[in-house]
Structure formats: structure tokens, C-alpha cells
Amino acid sequence: MREEEIEKLRGVVRDCVSKHLYSSAIFFADKVAAITNDPADVYMQAQALFLGRHFRRAFHLLNASKIVFRDLRFRYLAAKCLEELKEWDQCLLMLGDEKFDEHGNVYDAKDNSAMYLDKDGEDREINISSAIFFLRGKAYEALENRAQARQWYKAAIKADPLCYEALECLIENHMLTCEEETSLLSSLQFGAEDGWLSSFYSCLIKKYDKENVVEAKFKELEKESSKSNPSSQSLMCTLKDNTDLLACKAEYYHQCGEYQKCFELTSTLLEKDPFHLKCTLVHLAAAMELGHSNELYLMACNLVKDYPQKALSWFAVGCYYYCIKKYDQSRRYFSKATSLDGTFPPAWIGFGNAYAVREEGDQAMSAYRTAARLFPGCHLPTLYIGMEYMRTHSFKLAEQV
């Protein structure tokens, strides 16, 4: 078969993948790899198998290749297969052994024998080492080694600030304190064209600064976006009205106790994007504070219908029952949310509150302590522990907390 015919078949495979015709992609990729035996074509076949959810077969193909430990793409995709198969220890073995210092900087990360063969690489790619560090963090978190997971997430975002998922895990799981988040953000080396991203990240982290400082961050982001291309207003408009950014603002309003303002903003955002889950969580919290039980009921029904396996859905049900003062039922659903996702902070707080409101202090303290252990960067568990000590007149213990 001539080279141009083979290249045409490669194009067919890429087109099948873009159209989500994975069985077709697997069929043609298999034929191309058989004809050429080129590592890049073997990788394309493995990628098609992975996207078609044939994880065991994709892993076997990659593992059988002679360059799986020399080409970082092969190693990473093999580890991704093991991730999908929930074989976390094997996933870590496949990724290899690397070490980091106390600041989260990785050393001995360069494998002299490693290659990175990518014929179709983009002009701007995320560093493969960053992706590997992130996957290593996910494996450690799945194995409940949160200290190691935290360090590898930090290593991933330091290796490439474009690896947003690593920052998201650190923030959403409250793995870092406010000072640690600020320090991490200041250590990131953004490209000259990524000023807007630095500003955006600063809006995502904890907002414990003074009001004028936080609001200046939001204004700076809008100003930064307009600077990026002065001749075009489209980018500025997109960022100014961006749902992620406005959800951050809503979260800040909630934190400041401006619950009505928060609720109005999240209501507007959810009309625009009804499945934005971060905004949904803030909306639920605001509705709880305002006592909008009807809104909580509707939100809970929709979430359970659309996302029955997500902790957020059952947390919403718990919020509804808590709002109408049916605390036993609320506790049951908060507990279900923690069983679906043990790293979902609001469910643990709600679980503790449902006990505390009935003055069942021991169970409430147990939930709060679990939350404090799992989420060291979140101030709420410690706050509620102190409040519970005050309720029982243990003022010295409350002061120590």
C-alpha cells in the first residue's frame, strides 16, 4: 500500500474519532498499525481502543509494545487504562517512581531513556510530565493517601499552569490553606500571553482578603482580558459574562453573607447554564440560608433525575429536608451523599449540622472532625467544632479550637 493511501486511512481514523465512531476508528487503526508497525500508529490504535472503552485490550497493546517505558505517551495512556480499571497500585507502578521536595518541586523527573513521539502534536500542549503528575495524584487520592495526592497535584500545576484539573482538585477538595493557595499561585510560571489566566486563578482560590482586594481581582481580570486584544471586544465580553467567573462572584457574595444577591446571581446563571454544577452548589447554599424550600425541592428533583450517582444530588435532597426541619430525613440523605463521594465537603458539614440541630453532640462532632481531617484547608469544620463546644459550655475547648 502506498504512503498516501496509508495517510488517507490515518485521516479516516482521526475523522472517526472526531465523529465518535469508535468502532470504525478501531477497525481502521488496527489495519494501519498492522501495515506500518509504526509506534505512532500503534499509539493511534491504542487511543481508539481507549476511547471505545476497551481498556483492557488497549493496555495489553501498549504493554506489549517494546517502547512503553521509553515513550511517555505510551506509559501515560497505559496508566490511564489502569485508572479506568481502578487498578491504582498498578497505575502507580506504570507511571514510575519520582520524588519531590517539601515545596512540591519534582526532582529525578527526567528519564534519560524517555521519548515523546507525537506526530500530531499541537502548537500549545500541556506538558506530559504535568499530566503524569496529575494522574499520580489521582491514584494516591483513590488510595486515600491525601498527603501524597496533595503534593502531586501541586507538582502538576507547577509543571504546567495550564493543567487546570490539578488546581481544581486542590481547591474543590480544600487540600490547601488560604496561605498555601496564595503561595502556590505566586510560584506558577505563566507565559507572557497568560496574564488573564493568572488573574482567573486568583479569583478561584479562597477569598479571605478584604472586600476591596477581592473585588479588585475581578476587575483586574476584566481589564486583563481587554488588554489581551485591544482591537477586539469579543474576548472581554466572553470573560466578563463567563459562567465560571460569575459563579466565583456568587460564591464570594455567599461568603460575605449577601445571600439575596448571591441567589439572584446564581438564578440568572442557572437560566443560562442549568447544568453548571459549581453554580448549582452555591445556589443551593443561598436557597438554604434564605429558606426557599420550594426552590430546594425543585432543584433536588431535577438533580436526582439528571445525576443520580452524584453526591450533589442527594446533598440537595438533604438540604430540602433540613430547610423544612425534617432533620432525620436530611441526615439520611447527607449520609448517602458522603457514601457516594467521601470527598464532598458540604455533605459532611450538612451531616454534622443535622445532628447538631437535634443536640446530638457526639455524632455531630464525629462528622465535623472527619471533615476537618479530610479537608485541612476548609475553616468550616473547625468553626462548627468550636460552636458545638460553646453549646455545651466548654468555652476553654472552644477557644483552643
C-alpha positions in Angstrom: 0.0 0.0 0.0 1.4 3.4 -1.0 2.2 6.0 1.7 -0.5 8.4 0.5 -3.1 5.6 0.9 -1.9 4.9 4.4 -2.0 8.6 5.3 -5.6 8.7 3.9 -6.5 5.8 6.3 -4.9 7.7 9.2 -7.2 10.7 8.3 -10.2 8.3 8.3 -9.3 7.2 11.8 -8.9 10.8 13.1 -12.3 11.7 11.5 -14.0 8.7 13.0 -12.7 9.7 16.4 -13.9 13.3 15.9 -17.3 11.9 15.0 -17.3 9.5 17.9 -17.4 6.5 15.6 -15.1 4.5 17.8 -15.7 1.0 16.4 -14.8 2.3 13.0 -11.8 4.1 14.3 -10.6 0.9 16.0 -11.2 -1.1 12.8 -9.1 1.2 10.5 -6.5 2.0 13.1 -5.8 -1.8 13.5 -5.2 -2.1 9.8 -2.9 0.9 9.6 -0.8 -0.4 12.6 -0.6 -3.8 11.0 0.6 -2.4 7.7 3.2 0.0 9.1 4.1 -1.3 12.6 5.0 2.4 13.3 4.9 3.3 17.0 2.8 6.3 16.3 0.2 4.1 14.5 0.2 1.6 17.4 -0.4 4.5 19.7 -3.3 5.7 17.5 -4.8 2.2 17.7 -4.5 2.2 21.5 -6.0 5.6 21.7 -9.0 4.4 19.6 -9.4 1.4 21.9 -9.3 3.6 24.9 -11.9 6.0 23.6 -14.0 3.0 22.7 -13.7 1.9 26.4 -11.8 -1.3 25.5 -9.4 -0.5 28.4 -8.0 -4.0 29.0 -7.3 -4.5 25.3 -5.7 -1.1 25.0 -3.5 -1.7 28.0 -2.4 -5.1 26.6 -1.5 -3.5 23.2 0.6 -0.8 24.9 2.2 -3.1 27.4 3.2 -5.5 24.7 5.0 -2.8 22.7 8.7 -2.5 23.2 8.7 1.2 23.8 6.1 1.5 26.6 8.7 2.5 29.1 10.6 4.8 26.7 7.8 6.8 25.1 6.0 8.9 27.7 2.7 8.9 25.7 2.6 5.1 25.8 3.3 5.0 29.5 0.7 7.7 30.3 -2.0 6.1 28.2 -1.3 2.6 29.7 -1.7 4.2 33.2 -4.9 5.9 32.1 -6.2 2.4 31.1 -5.3 1.2 34.6 -7.1 4.2 36.1 -10.3 3.3 34.3 -9.9 -0.3 35.5 -9.4 1.1 39.1 -6.1 -0.8 39.4 -4.5 2.1 41.3 -1.3 0.3 42.6 -0.5 -0.9 39.0 -1.3 2.6 37.7 1.4 4.0 40.1 3.9 1.3 39.0 3.3 2.1 35.4 3.9 5.8 36.0 7.2 5.2 37.6 8.8 6.4 40.8 9.7 10.1 41.2 10.4 12.2 44.2 9.6 15.8 45.3 10.9 18.1 47.9 9.0 19.8 50.7 7.9 22.6 48.3 6.3 20.2 45.8 9.1 20.5 43.3 9.9 17.2 41.5 13.4 16.0 41.0 14.7 13.0 39.2 11.8 13.6 36.9 13.7 13.3 33.8 14.2 9.8 32.5 17.1 9.8 30.1 15.7 7.0 28.1 12.2 8.6 27.8 11.0 9.8 24.4 7.9 11.8 23.4 6.9 10.8 19.9 4.0 12.8 18.7 3.5 13.4 15.0 0.2 15.3 15.6 1.2 17.5 18.5 -0.5 20.9 18.9 1.4 24.1 18.9 0.5 24.6 22.5 0.3 21.4 24.5 0.1 20.6 28.2 3.4 19.3 29.5 3.2 15.5 29.5 5.0 15.4 32.9 2.2 17.6 34.3 -0.4 15.1 33.1 1.6 12.2 34.6 1.9 14.1 38.0 -1.8 14.8 38.0 -2.7 11.1 37.3 -0.3 10.1 40.1 -2.1 12.4 42.4 -5.5 10.9 41.4 -4.2 7.4 42.1 -2.9 8.4 45.6 -6.2 10.1 46.4 -8.1 7.0 45.3 -5.8 5.0 47.7 -6.8 7.6 50.4 -3.2 8.9 50.7 -4.3 12.5 50.6 -0.9 13.9 51.7 0.8 12.4 48.7 -2.1 13.3 46.4 -1.8 17.0 47.5 1.9 17.1 46.7 1.5 15.5 43.2 -1.4 17.9 42.4 0.9 20.8 43.4 3.7 19.3 41.3 1.3 19.0 38.3 0.2 22.6 38.3 3.8 23.8 38.9 5.0 21.7 35.9 2.4 23.4 33.7 0.0 26.1 34.9 -2.4 25.0 32.0 -3.1 21.8 34.0 -6.3 23.3 35.5 -7.6 20.0 36.7 -4.8 19.8 39.3 -5.7 23.2 40.7 -9.4 22.3 40.7 -8.7 19.2 42.8 -6.6 21.2 45.3 -9.3 23.9 45.6 -12.5 21.8 45.5 -11.2 19.3 48.0 -9.8 22.1 50.3 -6.4 20.5 50.3 -4.5 23.8 50.9 -4.9 26.6 53.4 -5.5 30.2 52.1 -1.8 31.0 52.6 -0.7 27.8 50.8 -3.0 28.5 47.8 -1.7 32.1 47.5 1.9 30.8 47.8 1.3 28.2 45.2 -0.3 30.7 42.8 2.6 33.1 43.1 5.1 30.3 42.3 3.5 29.4 39.0 5.4 30.4 35.8 2.8 31.7 33.4 3.6 32.5 29.8 3.6 36.1 28.6 0.2 35.6 27.0 -1.4 34.0 30.1 -1.8 37.1 32.3 -5.6 36.6 32.1 -5.2 33.0 33.4 -3.2 34.1 36.4 -5.9 36.6 37.2 -8.6 34.0 36.7 -6.8 31.5 39.1 -6.6 34.3 41.7 -10.4 34.5 41.6 -10.8 30.8 42.1 -8.8 30.4 45.3 -10.1 31.2 48.8 -11.4 34.8 49.2 -10.4 35.7 52.7 -8.9 39.1 51.8 -10.6 42.4 52.4 -13.6 43.2 50.2 -11.8 45.8 48.1 -8.9 43.4 47.5 -11.2 40.6 46.2 -13.3 42.9 44.1 -10.1 44.4 42.6 -9.2 40.8 41.5 -12.4 40.5 39.5 -11.9 44.0 37.9 -8.3 43.1 37.1 -9.4 40.0 35.2 -11.8 42.0 33.1 -9.1 44.6 32.4 -6.6 41.9 31.6 -8.9 40.3 29.1 -9.4 43.6 27.3 -5.7 44.1 27.2 -5.1 40.8 25.5 -6.6 42.0 22.2 -7.4 45.7 22.3 -8.8 45.6 18.8 -11.4 43.1 19.6 -14.1 43.4 22.4 -15.3 39.8 21.9 -12.8 38.2 24.4 -13.6 40.8 27.1 -17.3 40.2 26.7 -16.9 36.4 26.9 -14.9 36.6 30.1 -16.9 39.3 31.7 -20.1 37.2 31.3 -18.4 33.9 31.8 -20.3 31.5 33.9 -17.3 30.2 35.8 -16.2 33.7 36.7 -19.7 34.8 37.8 -20.1 31.6 39.9 -16.9 32.7 41.7 -18.5 36.1 42.3 -21.7 34.3 43.6 -19.5 32.2 46.0 -17.9 35.4 47.3 -21.3 37.0 47.9 -22.4 33.9 49.9 -19.2 34.1 51.9 -19.9 37.8 52.7 -23.4 36.9 53.9 -25.1 38.7 50.9 -27.4 35.7 50.4 -30.1 37.5 48.4 -27.5 39.0 46.0 -25.9 35.5 45.7 -29.3 33.9 45.0 -30.2 36.4 42.3 -26.9 35.9 40.5 -27.0 32.1 40.6 -30.6 32.1 39.5 -29.6 34.2 36.4 -26.6 31.9 35.7 -28.7 28.7 36.0 -31.1 30.1 33.5 -28.2 30.4 31.1 -26.5 27.1 32.0 -28.8 24.9 34.1 -26.2 22.1 34.4 -23.3 24.2 35.8 -22.7 22.1 39.0 -20.4 24.6 40.9 -23.1 27.3 40.4 -25.7 24.8 41.5 -23.9 24.1 44.8 -23.7 27.9 45.6 -27.4 28.3 44.6 -28.4 25.5 47.0 -26.4 27.1 49.8 -28.0 30.5 49.2 -31.5 29.0 49.0 -30.9 27.2 52.3 -29.9 30.5 54.0 -33.0 32.3 52.6 -35.3 29.4 53.5 -36.5 28.9 49.9 -37.8 25.4 50.4 -39.8 25.3 47.1 -36.6 26.1 45.1 -34.7 23.4 47.0 -37.4 20.9 46.3 -37.3 21.6 42.5 -33.5 21.6 42.4 -33.3 18.4 44.3 -35.9 16.7 42.0 -34.0 17.8 38.8 -30.6 16.8 40.2 -31.7 13.3 41.3 -33.3 12.8 37.9 -30.2 14.0 35.9 -27.4 12.9 38.2 -28.5 10.0 40.4 -24.9 8.9 41.1 -23.6 12.4 42.1 -23.2 13.3 45.8 -24.5 16.8 45.0 -27.9 15.5 44.0 -28.5 13.7 47.4 -27.0 16.7 49.2 -29.7 18.8 47.6 -32.4 16.4 48.9 -30.8 16.7 52.4 -30.8 20.5 52.1 -34.6 20.4 51.3 -35.4 18.3 54.3 -33.2 20.3 56.6 -34.9 23.5 55.4 -38.4 22.1 56.3 -37.0 20.9 59.6 -37.2 17.2 58.9 -33.8 16.6 60.3 -33.8 12.7 60.5 -34.5 12.6 56.7 -32.0 15.2 56.0 -29.3 13.3 57.9 -30.1 10.2 55.9 -29.6 12.0 52.6 -26.5 13.8 53.7 -25.1 10.4 54.8 -26.0 9.0 51.3 -24.1 11.9 49.7 -20.9 11.1 51.8 -21.2 7.4 50.9 -21.3 8.3 47.2 -18.4 10.7 47.5 -16.4 10.8 50.7 -14.5 13.9 49.5 -17.6 16.1 49.1 -17.2 18.7 51.9 -20.7 20.2 52.0 -22.2 16.7 52.7 -20.0 16.2 55.8 -20.9 19.7 57.1 -24.6 19.1 56.5 -24.4 15.7 58.1 -22.9 17.2 61.2 -25.4 20.1 61.3 -28.3 17.7 61.1 -27.1 16.0 64.3 -26.1 19.4 66.0 -29.6 20.9 65.5 -31.0 17.9 67.4 -28.3 18.4 70.1 -26.8 15.1 69.3 -23.3 16.4 70.0 -21.2 13.3 69.8 -22.3 12.3 66.3 -22.1 16.0 65.2 -18.5 16.2 66.5 -17.6 13.0 64.8 -18.8 14.3 61.4 -17.1 17.7 61.9 -13.8 16.0 62.9 -13.9 13.8 59.8 -14.4 16.9 57.7 -11.5 18.7 59.4 -9.3 15.7 58.8 -10.3 15.3 55.1 -10.3 19.0 54.3 -7.5 20.8 56.1 -7.9 23.9 54.0 -11.6 24.4 55.0 -12.3 26.6 58.0 -16.0 25.4 58.4 -15.4 22.1 60.3 -13.2 23.9 62.9 -15.8 26.6 63.2 -18.6 24.2 63.8 -16.5 22.2 66.3 -16.0 25.4 68.2 -19.7 26.2 68.1 -20.5 22.8 69.4 -18.1 23.2 72.3 -19.8 26.6 73.1 -23.3 24.9 73.0 -22.1 22.5 75.7 -20.4 25.4 77.7 -16.9 24.0 77.0 -15.6 27.6 76.5 -11.9 26.8 77.0 -12.0 24.0 74.4 -13.9 26.3 72.1 -11.2 28.9 72.5 -8.4 26.4 71.8 -10.1 25.3 68.6 
